[in-house]
């Protein structure tokens, strides 16, 4: 992630203050043979130089037979588009950002998904021999070019290669592209040098801001594509680094490993394949691809992108670790997890989970790639705070939660993880309905997934508003109190009806003076408005359980404590 023009001053200030570079992202790949549901997963966090950076989620429509159009970058790059371009979703910057669209991640109508980029830097001597090209291809537009003009992942690789051949690249980048058949990683090492490797279906990868393609055989044409002079240039300049007789491209062209990026790569191993690594070492060239310890779910990937080195001596919450560059940095603006499924129709090939704000205290919400429009809150533009915008609704909760991660943040994390799990469960039925509808009538399927996106997004935004109000009041109520009078940490309110429905409980309530009774088989919960305890019956045994607060009614919705809802 690079946004040098607009953020140049911020970068200088950051350097003066001794902080790490702001232009950074973390990526995750899961092959279809090692995911829990057979999906290929591409995921990435988009990290900014500021903690307030509005992003949007939009649909770009298909354009039929309109010649003469171009896609333009602010620094002068212009690429001629074909007369017909494809429909795709994107996660662009707000227009006030002023450094190009930065579409982030795209899924198109032909089943292609692309995420880009993870910024990376070559060795100085590489850039000296083949300098980056001012006015060349940048991250700002490359995802949109591929999504609007390519039908397959391999075609996407070829398109990027042809553009770099003709126009050059202005920056070093790592891009991932996939379809229902295969996935590729594409690395740009300099103005014109690049390589792309097919990603194995039985491996996973997690990496920070560094080139990662490891030992390769130039003769392996099935799994490797590259600029025609790549290996010749490396040999001529004595850059070539061999590992087990093969060329390690990252070591050959990339800058030396640094903690800023390499620690995130190491942590990916710790999380998904702990037996593959020992203590962290700055200079270790951790492999790009490896076997996970178990099947990996989209929920697992979300948690990777939240990680702050918990469970290690580098845990960011420990004294002295405040300056470490973690995966789940507070400056994340959007984080996406794209599941590409072979059994989906090509036109709706992916289920995309999108979180705004930073993942640690935000929520991933699902939408199918066949949507024809997005919810109004995702379209709110502009760089300034606007409570109507989805980004701001979720980011402001993150900001409050991070004032004290244990006292305020734990409740927020619990709330959104509970919310996410319920959404994840709901999508299993939704995808079956989508597949069935598409077989009958593709237009009805696209309407269904669009309507579903609208419903999920509208409710999530309303729930986020309530959570924000709930947390803000809790914080204000405790501001200035002595420690012994603070009481327990924040416990969010959650809709009683939502909690009951998620666990299959029926609700019976015959009036405000009578208890609210939830029943599921032999289990029941009996609540009384205004009373901070409830009667829980399980297996014929009734127990009175103390609650953090009594059920409350607000605007026609009854709320109960989250921690109790989690016991249903």
KOLBA-852910 format. One line per 5 residues: their letters; for each residue y, x, z of C-alpha. Coordinates in nm, 2 decimals, always signed. Layout:
REM residues N
a	Y,X,Z; ...
//
This chain:
REM residues 568
xxxxx	+0.00,+0.00,+0.00; +0.32,+0.17,-0.12; +0.67,+0.02,-0.12; +0.88,+0.32,-0.14; +1.20,+0.20,-0.30
xxxxx	+1.29,-0.08,-0.06; +1.14,+0.09,+0.25; +1.26,+0.44,+0.18; +1.52,+0.43,+0.46; +1.26,+0.29,+0.70
xxxxx	+1.02,+0.57,+0.61; +1.28,+0.83,+0.69; +1.35,+0.67,+1.02; +0.98,+0.66,+1.10; +0.94,+1.02,+1.02
xxxxx	+1.23,+1.12,+1.24; +1.08,+0.92,+1.52; +0.74,+1.09,+1.47; +0.55,+0.78,+1.38; +0.28,+0.77,+1.11
xxxxx	+0.33,+0.66,+0.76; +0.38,+0.29,+0.71; +0.22,+0.27,+0.36; -0.14,+0.20,+0.45; -0.43,-0.03,+0.42
xxxxx	-0.80,-0.05,+0.52; -1.07,-0.18,+0.29; -1.43,-0.31,+0.35; -1.71,-0.37,+0.10; -2.04,-0.54,+0.17
xxxxx	-2.31,-0.55,-0.10; -2.48,-0.88,-0.17; -2.83,-0.75,-0.06; -2.70,-0.66,+0.29; -2.47,-0.96,+0.36
xxxxx	-2.61,-1.24,+0.57; -2.57,-1.50,+0.29; -2.62,-1.30,-0.03; -2.25,-1.28,-0.10; -2.07,-0.97,-0.23
xxxxx	-1.77,-0.91,+0.01; -1.44,-0.74,-0.08; -1.19,-0.72,+0.20; -0.86,-0.54,+0.28; -0.57,-0.55,+0.52
xxxxx	-0.23,-0.51,+0.37; -0.02,-0.31,+0.62; +0.35,-0.28,+0.60; +0.63,-0.06,+0.73; +0.76,-0.34,+0.94
xxxxx	+0.61,-0.61,+1.17; +0.80,-0.89,+0.99; +0.70,-0.91,+0.63; +0.66,-1.25,+0.47; +0.37,-1.30,+0.23
xxxxx	+0.28,-1.61,+0.02; -0.04,-1.76,-0.12; +0.00,-1.90,-0.47; -0.19,-2.01,-0.78; -0.08,-1.87,-1.12
xxxxx	-0.18,-2.12,-1.40; -0.36,-2.04,-1.72; -0.13,-2.00,-2.02; -0.26,-2.09,-2.36; -0.14,-1.92,-2.68
xxxxx	+0.21,-1.81,-2.58; +0.25,-1.47,-2.74; +0.53,-1.22,-2.66; +0.51,-1.23,-2.28; +0.50,-0.92,-2.06
xxxxx	+0.44,-0.84,-1.69; +0.71,-0.62,-1.56; +0.76,-0.39,-1.26; +1.10,-0.33,-1.10; +1.09,+0.05,-1.18
xxxxx	+1.07,-0.01,-1.56; +0.70,-0.05,-1.63; +0.63,-0.33,-1.88; +0.29,-0.44,-2.00; +0.24,-0.68,-2.30
xxxxx	+0.02,-0.97,-2.21; -0.22,-1.14,-2.46; -0.12,-1.48,-2.59; -0.37,-1.65,-2.35; -0.38,-1.54,-1.98
xxxxx	-0.62,-1.67,-1.71; -0.56,-1.87,-1.40; -0.58,-1.68,-1.07; -0.49,-1.70,-0.70; -0.27,-1.43,-0.55
xxxxx	-0.10,-1.32,-0.22; +0.24,-1.19,-0.33; +0.54,-1.05,-0.15; +0.84,-1.27,-0.08; +1.09,-1.24,-0.36
xxxxx	+1.35,-1.08,-0.13; +1.13,-0.78,-0.08; +1.26,-0.65,-0.40; +0.99,-0.40,-0.50; +0.78,-0.61,-0.73
xxxxx	+0.53,-0.89,-0.68; +0.24,-0.70,-0.50; -0.02,-0.98,-0.57; -0.25,-0.82,-0.31; -0.58,-0.98,-0.40
xxxxx	-0.66,-1.21,-0.69; -0.95,-1.43,-0.79; -0.96,-1.57,-1.14; -1.12,-1.86,-1.33; -1.38,-1.63,-1.49
xxxxx	-1.53,-1.52,-1.15; -1.34,-1.19,-1.13; -1.20,-1.08,-0.79; -0.98,-0.77,-0.73; -0.81,-0.63,-0.43
xxxxx	-0.56,-0.35,-0.45; -0.47,-0.12,-0.33; -0.56,+0.13,-0.06; -0.30,+0.41,-0.11; -0.43,+0.76,-0.12
xxxxx	-0.29,+1.10,-0.20; -0.43,+1.39,-0.41; -0.40,+1.76,-0.33; -0.06,+1.90,-0.42; -0.22,+2.13,-0.68
xxxxx	-0.37,+1.82,-0.86; -0.04,+1.65,-0.88; +0.12,+1.97,-1.00; -0.12,+1.99,-1.29; -0.10,+1.62,-1.38
xxxxx	+0.21,+1.47,-1.21; +0.24,+1.10,-1.14; +0.44,+0.93,-1.40; +0.77,+0.76,-1.31; +0.77,+0.42,-1.46
xxxxx	+0.39,+0.42,-1.48; +0.13,+0.17,-1.34; +0.18,+0.08,-0.98; +0.00,-0.14,-0.72; +0.28,-0.39,-0.75
xxxxx	+0.14,-0.53,-1.07; -0.20,-0.39,-1.14; -0.40,-0.67,-0.97; -0.21,-0.94,-1.16; -0.27,-0.76,-1.49
xxxxx	-0.65,-0.74,-1.43; -0.68,-1.10,-1.30; -0.48,-1.25,-1.59; -0.66,-1.06,-1.87; -1.01,-0.97,-1.77
xxxxx	-1.33,-1.17,-1.73; -1.56,-0.92,-1.57; -1.54,-0.63,-1.32; -1.63,-0.38,-1.58; -1.37,-0.51,-1.81
xxxxx	-1.12,-0.47,-1.53; -1.21,-0.11,-1.49; -1.17,-0.06,-1.86; -0.83,-0.23,-1.86; -0.70,-0.01,-1.58
xxxxx	-0.83,+0.30,-1.76; -0.66,+0.21,-2.08; -0.33,+0.14,-1.91; -0.34,+0.47,-1.73; -0.43,+0.65,-2.05
xxxxx	-0.13,+0.50,-2.23; +0.14,+0.46,-1.95; +0.02,+0.69,-1.67; +0.01,+0.60,-1.30; +0.30,+0.64,-1.06
xxxxx	+0.08,+0.66,-0.75; -0.26,+0.74,-0.61; -0.47,+0.42,-0.55; -0.81,+0.29,-0.46; -0.90,-0.05,-0.60
xxxxx	-1.21,-0.27,-0.57; -1.31,-0.52,-0.84; -1.61,-0.75,-0.84; -1.77,-1.04,-1.02; -2.10,-1.23,-0.96
xxxxx	-2.30,-0.95,-1.13; -2.15,-0.62,-1.00; -1.87,-0.45,-0.81; -1.67,-0.13,-0.88; -1.44,+0.10,-0.69
xxxxx	-1.17,+0.26,-0.90; -0.98,+0.57,-0.78; -0.65,+0.70,-0.94; -0.61,+1.07,-0.86; -0.30,+1.16,-1.05
xxxxx	-0.08,+1.06,-1.34; -0.38,+1.03,-1.58; -0.70,+1.13,-1.39; -0.93,+0.85,-1.26; -1.29,+0.77,-1.18
xxxxx	-1.48,+0.44,-1.12; -1.82,+0.40,-0.95; -2.04,+0.10,-0.94; -2.08,-0.01,-0.58; -2.45,-0.04,-0.47
xxxxx	-2.56,-0.39,-0.37; -2.76,-0.26,-0.07; -2.48,-0.07,+0.10; -2.15,-0.12,+0.29; -1.82,+0.07,+0.30
xxxxx	-1.52,+0.09,+0.52; -1.23,+0.33,+0.45; -0.88,+0.41,+0.53; -0.61,+0.57,+0.31; -0.81,+0.84,+0.14
xxxxx	-1.02,+0.89,-0.17; -1.38,+0.82,-0.10; -1.61,+0.86,-0.41; -1.85,+1.12,-0.31; -2.12,+1.32,-0.48
xxxxx	-2.17,+1.20,-0.84; -2.35,+1.30,-1.15; -2.12,+1.30,-1.46; -2.42,+1.21,-1.67; -2.48,+0.88,-1.48
xxxxx	-2.32,+0.66,-1.74; -2.46,+0.34,-1.58; -2.29,+0.38,-1.25; -1.99,+0.61,-1.33; -1.69,+0.59,-1.56
xxxxx	-1.41,+0.84,-1.57; -1.12,+0.99,-1.76; -1.27,+1.21,-2.03; -1.11,+1.53,-1.91; -1.17,+1.47,-1.53
xxxxx	-1.45,+1.72,-1.47; -1.32,+1.97,-1.72; -0.98,+1.97,-1.55; -1.14,+2.02,-1.21; -1.35,+2.31,-1.33
xxxxx	-1.06,+2.48,-1.52; -0.85,+2.48,-1.21; -1.13,+2.57,-0.97; -1.10,+2.25,-0.77; -1.46,+2.14,-0.80
xxxxx	-1.64,+2.08,-0.47; -2.02,+2.04,-0.49; -2.24,+1.86,-0.24; -2.61,+1.89,-0.30; -2.54,+2.00,-0.65
xxxxx	-2.32,+1.70,-0.74; -1.94,+1.68,-0.77; -1.77,+1.53,-0.46; -1.47,+1.36,-0.63; -1.28,+1.29,-0.31
xxxxx	-1.31,+1.65,-0.19; -1.23,+1.78,-0.54; -0.91,+1.58,-0.59; -0.81,+1.44,-0.26; -0.60,+1.59,+0.01
xxxxx	-0.77,+1.72,+0.32; -0.90,+1.46,+0.58; -0.65,+1.35,+0.84; -0.70,+1.15,+1.16; -0.46,+0.88,+1.03
xxxxx	-0.71,+0.77,+0.77; -1.04,+0.94,+0.85; -1.07,+0.79,+1.20; -1.07,+0.44,+1.05; -1.35,+0.54,+0.81
xxxxx	-1.55,+0.68,+1.10; -1.49,+0.36,+1.29; -1.64,+0.16,+1.01; -1.96,+0.35,+1.05; -1.95,+0.30,+1.43
xxxxx	-1.92,-0.08,+1.38; -2.16,-0.14,+1.10; -2.40,+0.15,+1.12; -2.36,+0.32,+1.46; -2.66,+0.55,+1.42
xxxxx	-2.50,+0.72,+1.11; -2.23,+0.89,+1.31; -2.18,+1.08,+1.63; -1.84,+1.19,+1.78; -1.55,+1.17,+1.55
xxxxx	-1.45,+1.49,+1.36; -1.14,+1.52,+1.16; -1.28,+1.73,+0.88; -1.60,+1.54,+0.82; -1.64,+1.38,+0.48
xxxxx	-1.79,+1.05,+0.60; -1.99,+0.90,+0.31; -1.84,+0.61,+0.12; -2.16,+0.40,+0.11; -2.43,+0.36,+0.38
xxxxx	-2.70,+0.12,+0.51; -2.57,-0.12,+0.78; -2.77,-0.16,+1.10; -2.81,-0.54,+1.03; -2.70,-0.80,+0.78
xxxxx	-2.33,-0.83,+0.77; -2.14,-1.16,+0.78; -1.78,-1.25,+0.67; -1.71,-1.29,+1.04; -1.83,-0.94,+1.11
xxxxx	-1.59,-0.81,+0.84; -1.30,-1.00,+0.99; -1.37,-0.83,+1.32; -1.38,-0.49,+1.16; -1.03,-0.55,+1.03
xxxxx	-0.92,-0.64,+1.38; -1.06,-0.33,+1.54; -0.85,-0.11,+1.76; -1.12,+0.14,+1.85; -1.25,-0.06,+2.14
xxxxx	-1.55,+0.09,+2.30; -1.46,+0.44,+2.21; -1.24,+0.70,+2.39; -0.98,+0.63,+2.12; -0.93,+0.27,+2.23
xxxxx	-0.57,+0.19,+2.16; -0.53,+0.01,+2.49; -0.60,+0.33,+2.69; -0.32,+0.55,+2.82; -0.23,+0.82,+2.57
xxxxx	-0.37,+0.64,+2.27; -0.07,+0.43,+2.19; +0.02,+0.64,+1.88; -0.32,+0.63,+1.71; -0.34,+0.46,+1.38
xxxxx	-0.60,+0.18,+1.43; -0.75,-0.06,+1.18; -0.60,-0.37,+1.33; -0.25,-0.25,+1.34; +0.03,-0.48,+1.43
xxxxx	+0.20,-0.43,+1.10; -0.06,-0.61,+0.90; +0.10,-0.88,+0.69; -0.20,-1.04,+0.53; -0.57,-0.98,+0.55
xxxxx	-0.83,-1.12,+0.31; -1.21,-1.14,+0.31; -1.34,-1.25,-0.03; -1.70,-1.37,-0.05; -1.83,-1.38,-0.41
xxxxx	-2.15,-1.59,-0.44; -2.40,-1.58,-0.72; -2.49,-1.95,-0.67; -2.13,-2.07,-0.71; -2.01,-2.19,-1.05
xxxxx	-1.82,-1.90,-1.23; -1.49,-2.10,-1.22; -1.52,-2.13,-0.84; -1.70,-1.80,-0.78; -1.55,-1.70,-0.44
xxxxx	-1.47,-1.82,-0.09; -1.16,-1.64,+0.03; -1.07,-1.61,+0.39; -0.70,-1.54,+0.45; -0.51,-1.44,+0.76
xxxxx	-0.13,-1.41,+0.79; +0.03,-1.19,+1.05; -0.20,-0.94,+1.20; -0.57,-1.01,+1.23; -0.61,-0.94,+1.60
xxxxx	-0.42,-1.26,+1.71; -0.44,-1.46,+1.39; -0.70,-1.67,+1.21; -0.88,-1.64,+0.88; -0.87,-1.97,+0.69
xxxxx	-1.10,-2.05,+0.40; -1.03,-2.17,+0.05; -1.24,-2.17,-0.27; -1.11,-1.98,-0.57; -1.11,-2.29,-0.78
xxxxx	-0.81,-2.44,-0.61; -0.53,-2.55,-0.84; -0.25,-2.54,-0.59; -0.17,-2.41,-0.24; -0.03,-2.58,+0.07
xxxxx	+0.35,-2.60,+0.10; +0.37,-2.36,+0.40; +0.22,-2.08,+0.19; +0.49,-2.12,-0.07; +0.78,-2.06,+0.17
xxxxx	+0.97,-1.76,+0.02; +1.23,-1.52,+0.16; +1.24,-1.23,+0.40; +1.41,-1.40,+0.69; +1.23,-1.59,+0.97
xxxxx	+1.15,-1.95,+0.87; +0.93,-2.16,+1.10; +0.82,-2.37,+0.80; +0.64,-2.07,+0.65; +0.27,-2.01,+0.71
xxxxx	+0.33,-1.64,+0.76; +0.59,-1.70,+1.03; +0.38,-1.97,+1.21; +0.09,-1.72,+1.26; +0.30,-1.40,+1.30
xxxxx	+0.51,-1.54,+1.59; +0.19,-1.62,+1.79; +0.08,-1.26,+1.73; +0.41,-1.13,+1.86; +0.39,-1.33,+2.18
xxxxx	+0.02,-1.24,+2.24; +0.08,-0.87,+2.21; +0.34,-0.87,+2.49; +0.03,-0.85,+2.72; -0.31,-0.84,+2.54
xxxxx	-0.51,-0.93,+2.85; -0.28,-1.19,+3.02; -0.15,-1.36,+2.70; -0.36,-1.22,+2.41; -0.71,-1.29,+2.53
xxxxx	-0.66,-1.66,+2.53; -0.51,-1.65,+2.18; -0.80,-1.44,+2.05; -1.05,-1.68,+2.21; -0.88,-1.98,+2.05
xxxxx	-0.88,-1.84,+1.70; -1.23,-1.70,+1.71; -1.35,-2.04,+1.83; -1.15,-2.20,+1.54; -1.29,-1.95,+1.29
xxxxx	-1.65,-2.01,+1.39; -1.61,-2.38,+1.34; -1.45,-2.33,+1.00; -1.73,-2.09,+0.91; -1.99,-2.35,+1.00
xxxxx	-1.81,-2.63,+0.81; -1.80,-2.42,+0.49; -2.18,-2.43,+0.46; -2.17,-2.80,+0.40; -1.85,-2.78,+0.19
xxxxx	-2.00,-2.52,-0.05; -2.30,-2.74,-0.12; -2.08,-3.04,-0.19; -1.87,-2.82,-0.42; -2.17,-2.69,-0.62
xxxxx	-2.31,-3.05,-0.65; -1.97,-3.19,-0.77; -1.92,-2.91,-1.02; -2.26,-2.98,-1.18; -2.15,-3.34,-1.22
xxxxx	-1.79,-3.29,-1.31; -1.59,-2.96,-1.29; -1.26,-3.14,-1.26; -1.38,-3.33,-0.95; -1.50,-3.01,-0.79
xxxxx	-1.16,-2.84,-0.84; -0.99,-3.14,-0.70; -1.22,-3.14,-0.40; -1.17,-2.77,-0.32; -0.79,-2.81,-0.36
xxxxx	-0.78,-3.12,-0.13; -1.00,-2.93,+0.12; -0.76,-2.64,+0.11; -0.47,-2.87,+0.18; -0.64,-3.04,+0.47
xxxxx	-0.75,-2.72,+0.63; -0.42,-2.55,+0.59; -0.21,-2.84,+0.71; -0.42,-2.88,+1.02; -0.42,-2.51,+1.09
xxxxx	-0.04,-2.49,+1.06; -0.01,-2.79,+1.30; -0.25,-2.63,+1.54; -0.07,-2.30,+1.52; +0.26,-2.47,+1.60
xxxxx	+0.10,-2.63,+1.91; -0.06,-2.30,+2.02; +0.28,-2.13,+1.98; +0.46,-2.40,+2.19; +0.17,-2.39,+2.45
xxxxx	+0.19,-2.01,+2.48; +0.57,-1.99,+2.48; +0.60,-2.24,+2.76; +0.33,-2.05,+2.96; +0.53,-1.73,+2.92
xxxxx	+0.86,-1.89,+3.01; +0.71,-2.06,+3.32; +0.59,-1.73,+3.45; +0.89,-1.52,+3.36; +1.04,-1.36,+3.67
xxxxx	+0.76,-1.45,+3.90; +0.61,-1.21,+4.14; +0.27,-1.08,+4.04; +0.09,-1.27,+4.32; +0.23,-1.60,+4.19
xxxxx	+0.15,-1.56,+3.82; -0.18,-1.73,+3.85; -0.46,-1.67,+3.60; -0.41,-1.56,+3.23; -0.32,-1.79,+2.95
xxxxx	-0.58,-2.06,+2.86; -0.49,-2.25,+2.55; -0.51,-2.62,+2.51; -0.75,-2.75,+2.24; -0.79,-3.10,+2.10
xxxxx	-1.06,-3.28,+2.28; -1.16,-3.46,+1.97; -1.19,-3.14,+1.76; -1.40,-2.97,+2.03; -1.63,-3.27,+2.06
xxxxx	-1.67,-3.31,+1.68; -1.74,-2.94,+1.64; -2.04,-2.96,+1.87; -2.17,-3.30,+1.77; -2.06,-3.50,+2.07
xxxxx	-1.97,-3.87,+2.05; -1.66,-3.99,+2.24; -1.63,-4.31,+2.44; -1.30,-4.41,+2.61; -1.23,-4.77,+2.70
xxxxx	-0.88,-4.72,+2.84; -0.64,-4.49,+3.02; -0.77,-4.58,+3.36; -1.13,-4.51,+3.26; -1.29,-4.17,+3.21
xxxxx	-1.33,-4.01,+2.87; -1.71,-3.95,+2.81; -1.85,-3.71,+2.56; -2.23,-3.74,+2.49; -2.47,-3.53,+2.29
xxxxx	-2.84,-3.61,+2.37; -2.89,-3.55,+2.74; -2.56,-3.36,+2.79; -2.24,-3.54,+2.88; -1.89,-3.45,+2.99
xxxxx	-1.67,-3.70,+3.18; -1.29,-3.64,+3.20; -1.02,-3.84,+3.38; -0.66,-3.81,+3.27; -0.46,-3.63,+3.53
xxxxx	-0.76,-3.48,+3.71; -0.83,-3.11,+3.69; -1.21,-3.14,+3.72; -1.48,-3.30,+3.51; -1.84,-3.41,+3.56
xxxxx	-2.08,-3.22,+3.35; -2.44,-3.36,+3.32; -2.71,-3.15,+3.16; -3.08,-3.21,+3.18; -3.02,-3.50,+3.42
xxxxx	-2.82,-3.29,+3.67; -2.45,-3.37,+3.73; -2.21,-3.11,+3.84; -1.83,-3.13,+3.91; -1.66,-2.85,+3.73
xxxxx	-1.31,-2.73,+3.81; -1.08,-2.69,+3.51; -0.77,-2.47,+3.45; -0.57,-2.78,+3.40; -0.62,-3.16,+3.37
xxxxx	-0.65,-3.32,+3.03; -0.31,-3.39,+2.88; -0.19,-3.62,+2.61; +0.08,-3.51,+2.36; +0.19,-3.70,+2.05
xxxxx	-0.13,-3.90,+2.05; -0.37,-3.61,+2.09; -0.56,-3.54,+2.41; -0.61,-3.17,+2.50; -0.85,-2.99,+2.73
xxxxx	-0.88,-2.63,+2.83; -1.03,-2.40,+2.57; -1.26,-2.23,+2.81; -1.42,-2.57,+2.90; -1.45,-2.66,+2.53
xxx	-1.64,-2.34,+2.46; -1.91,-2.46,+2.70; -1.99,-2.78,+2.50
//
